[in-house]
Amino acid sequence: MKLKRGNRIFLSERGHNGFFYPTNRELSLVDDVDAKILSWTGGGEDKVAVVVPENTPAHDWIKTITVRGPVWINRSDLDKS
């Protein structure tokens, strides 16, 4: 699937038994990227886990950072991508 520039993503954190869960840290993609949907649970009803290419640039309201590892998107954004 393709995630478009400006899509909101949420970073992951390790939780119970080493599983990844979404955080509240929200970033916006700097460029369009290819992503792969993961069949993970843990995002509740509103978030879906995806893998983006390593070193994907995203920014918060202050700076641009490099994203690594799985990230989460809002389930409602699946139809927009």
DAKA-V562327 format. One record per residue. RES is the residue in one letter. SS is DSSP state (2 for helix, 1 for strand, 0 for the rest). PHI is phi in radians with two decimals (* if undefined). OMEGA is omega in whole degrees, -180 to 180 (none if undefined). Layout:
BEGIN
res-><RES | RES>
ss-><SS | SS>
phi-><PHI | PHI>
omega-><OMEGA | OMEGA>
END
This chain:
BEGIN
res-><M | K | L | K | R | G | N | R | I | F | L | S | E | R | G | H | N | G | F | F | Y | P | T | N | R | E | L | S | L | V | D | D | V | D | A | K | I | L | S | W | T | G | G | G | E | D | K | V | A | V | V | V | P | E | N | T | P | A | H | D | W | I | K | T | I | T | V | R | G | P | V | W | I | N | R | S | D | L | D | K | S>
ss-><0 | 1 | 1 | 0 | 0 | 0 | 0 | 1 | 1 | 1 | 1 | 1 | 1 | 1 | 0 | 2 | 2 | 2 | 0 | 1 | 1 | 1 | 1 | 1 | 1 | 1 | 1 | 1 | 1 | 0 | 0 | 0 | 1 | 1 | 1 | 1 | 1 | 0 | 0 | 0 | 0 | 0 | 0 | 0 | 0 | 0 | 1 | 1 | 1 | 1 | 1 | 1 | 0 | 0 | 0 | 1 | 1 | 1 | 1 | 0 | 0 | 0 | 0 | 1 | 1 | 1 | 1 | 0 | 0 | 1 | 1 | 1 | 1 | 1 | 2 | 2 | 2 | 0 | 0 | 0 | 0>
phi-><* | -1.93 | -1.75 | -1.54 | -0.90 | 1.62 | -0.99 | -1.46 | -2.21 | -2.15 | -1.25 | -1.77 | -2.39 | -1.42 | -2.24 | -0.92 | 1.00 | 1.39 | -1.30 | -1.59 | -2.34 | -1.28 | -1.75 | -1.55 | -1.28 | -1.80 | -2.26 | -2.04 | -1.19 | -1.44 | -2.31 | -1.15 | -2.43 | -1.46 | -2.37 | -2.12 | -1.29 | -1.75 | -1.61 | -1.76 | -1.81 | 1.99 | -1.64 | 1.20 | -1.41 | -1.87 | -2.15 | -2.21 | -1.42 | -2.41 | -1.93 | -1.92 | -0.99 | -1.02 | 1.21 | -1.28 | -1.41 | -2.53 | -2.32 | -1.75 | -1.33 | -1.95 | -2.56 | -1.68 | -2.18 | -1.76 | -1.61 | -2.31 | 1.43 | -1.22 | -2.24 | -2.19 | -2.21 | -1.19 | -0.99 | -1.16 | -1.38 | -1.06 | -1.27 | -1.47 | -1.53>
omega-><-180 | 172 | -175 | 176 | -180 | 176 | 177 | 174 | 179 | -179 | -180 | 170 | 177 | -180 | -177 | 179 | 177 | 179 | 178 | 178 | 179 | 174 | 174 | -179 | -175 | 177 | 176 | 179 | 180 | -179 | 169 | 179 | 171 | -179 | 178 | 179 | 177 | 180 | -180 | 169 | 177 | 179 | -177 | -179 | -171 | -176 | 179 | 179 | 176 | 173 | 175 | 179 | 178 | -180 | 175 | 179 | 176 | -178 | 170 | -175 | -179 | -171 | 175 | 178 | 177 | -178 | 176 | 177 | -179 | 174 | -177 | 175 | 175 | -180 | -180 | 179 | 179 | -178 | -178 | -175 | none>
END
